[in-house]
Amino acid sequence: MNVYLQRLQKKLESCAGDLTVGQLARRPAEGKWSVAEILEHLNLTYIGTVKNLARSLKAGRALGGSPTIKQRVVNTLVLDFGYFPSGRESPESAKPKGVASENIFAEIKNGIAALDDAMEKCETQFGSRAFVADHPVLGPMTMQQWGKFHWVHGKHHVRQIERIRD
């Protein structure tokens, strides 16, 4: 398994794996996501990335473009420095839809496994340096960069989960 996805899965399990269904579903405040909704959001990003990577696999070629200077700067901030800005609104496709709290960890495990599988197939088919797919903000990324993105994004949300727990 990709090292970043492995770390991510362990971190999510350690910070929220022991929560009850009630604790997972409790919202910290009106308009704020519950832990289950945060986890569902993360899983939706895994599903979205898998779909994005599948387009390249289906086409038989890496479909990532050439990164712009702005994308390179943002990519460096996020992937090299681990900075993930707060306050950005989630894209509609990654907003929680209401998965049952009792199912969220099974879904997360399946989502990470599917992402790892798609990333492995892409790296095998296109190589480790290919920009296989574009992220809407960070632009074209390699498989290592996709793994690190999900790790940094996941850590951002783990901090939110830890605040909710406390």
C-alpha positions in Angstrom: 0.0 0.0 0.0 1.1 3.6 -0.7 3.0 4.8 2.4 0.8 8.0 2.6 -2.4 6.0 2.3 -1.2 3.6 4.9 -0.4 6.4 7.4 -3.8 8.0 6.6 -5.8 4.9 7.3 -4.0 4.4 10.6 -4.4 8.0 11.6 -8.2 7.9 10.9 -8.6 4.7 12.8 -6.7 6.0 15.8 -8.5 9.3 16.0 -12.1 8.1 15.4 -12.2 4.3 15.3 -13.3 4.0 18.9 -16.2 6.5 18.7 -19.7 5.3 19.2 -22.4 5.7 16.5 -23.8 8.6 18.5 -20.4 10.3 18.9 -19.8 9.9 15.2 -23.1 11.5 14.3 -23.0 14.4 16.8 -22.5 17.8 15.3 -20.2 20.2 17.3 -22.3 23.2 16.4 -25.1 24.2 14.0 -23.9 24.1 10.4 -20.7 22.2 11.3 -20.0 18.7 10.1 -20.1 15.7 12.5 -17.2 13.3 12.6 -19.1 10.9 10.3 -19.7 13.7 7.8 -16.0 14.6 7.9 -15.1 10.9 7.2 -17.7 10.7 4.5 -16.2 13.9 2.9 -12.8 12.3 2.9 -14.1 9.1 1.4 -15.9 11.1 -1.3 -12.5 12.6 -2.2 -11.0 9.1 -2.5 -13.9 8.0 -4.8 -13.4 11.2 -6.9 -9.7 10.6 -7.3 -10.4 7.0 -8.3 -12.8 8.2 -11.0 -10.2 10.7 -12.1 -7.5 8.1 -12.4 -9.8 5.7 -14.1 -10.2 8.1 -17.0 -6.5 7.9 -17.7 -6.5 4.1 -17.4 -9.5 3.8 -19.8 -7.8 6.2 -22.3 -4.5 4.2 -22.0 -2.5 7.4 -21.4 -1.9 9.9 -18.7 -4.4 12.7 -19.0 -2.7 15.2 -16.6 -1.8 18.5 -18.2 1.1 20.8 -17.6 1.1 22.6 -14.3 0.9 26.4 -14.3 3.2 28.4 -12.1 0.3 29.1 -9.7 -0.4 25.4 -9.5 3.3 24.7 -8.8 3.3 27.2 -6.0 0.1 25.8 -4.4 1.4 22.3 -4.9 4.6 23.2 -3.1 2.8 24.8 -0.2 0.5 21.8 0.3 2.7 18.8 -0.6 6.2 20.0 0.4 5.3 22.2 3.4 2.1 20.3 4.5 0.1 23.6 4.5 -3.6 23.0 4.0 -5.6 26.2 4.2 -8.7 26.4 6.4 -12.0 27.9 5.3 -12.2 26.6 1.8 -15.6 25.3 0.9 -15.7 21.7 -0.2 -16.6 21.1 -3.9 -20.2 19.8 -4.2 -19.0 16.3 -5.2 -17.2 15.9 -1.9 -19.9 17.2 0.4 -21.4 14.6 2.7 -24.6 13.0 1.5 -25.6 11.2 4.7 -23.9 7.9 4.9 -25.0 6.0 8.0 -22.5 6.5 10.8 -22.2 2.8 11.5 -21.0 2.2 7.9 -18.5 4.9 7.6 -15.3 3.0 8.6 -16.1 0.1 6.2 -16.6 2.7 3.5 -13.4 4.5 4.4 -11.4 1.2 4.3 -12.9 0.3 0.9 -12.3 3.8 -0.4 -8.6 3.9 0.6 -8.2 0.4 -0.8 -9.8 1.4 -4.2 -7.6 4.5 -4.3 -4.5 2.5 -3.6 -5.4 0.0 -6.3 -6.0 2.7 -8.9 -2.8 4.5 -8.0 -0.8 1.3 -8.3 -2.3 0.5 -11.7 -1.6 4.0 -12.9 2.0 4.0 -11.7 2.5 0.6 -13.3 1.0 1.7 -16.6 2.3 5.3 -16.9 5.4 5.4 -14.6 6.2 7.2 -11.4 6.8 10.6 -13.1 3.6 10.9 -15.2 1.0 13.5 -14.4 -1.8 11.1 -14.6 -4.7 13.3 -13.5 -5.4 16.9 -12.6 -6.5 18.1 -9.1 -8.9 21.1 -9.4 -6.6 23.4 -7.4 -3.2 21.7 -7.4 -3.2 20.8 -11.0 -1.5 17.7 -12.6 0.0 15.3 -10.1 2.0 12.1 -10.0 0.8 9.1 -8.0 3.2 9.9 -5.2 1.8 13.5 -5.1 -1.8 12.1 -5.1 -0.9 10.0 -2.1 0.7 12.8 -0.3 -2.3 15.1 -1.1 -4.7 12.7 0.5 -2.4 12.4 3.6 -2.1 16.2 4.0 -5.9 16.7 3.4 -6.6 13.8 5.8 -4.4 15.3 8.6 -6.3 18.6 8.2 -9.5 16.9 8.9 -8.0 14.7 11.7 -7.3 18.0 13.5 -11.0 18.9 13.2 -12.0 15.5 14.5 -9.7 15.8 17.5 -11.2 19.2 18.3 -14.7 17.7 18.2 -13.5 14.8 20.4 -12.1 17.2 23.0 
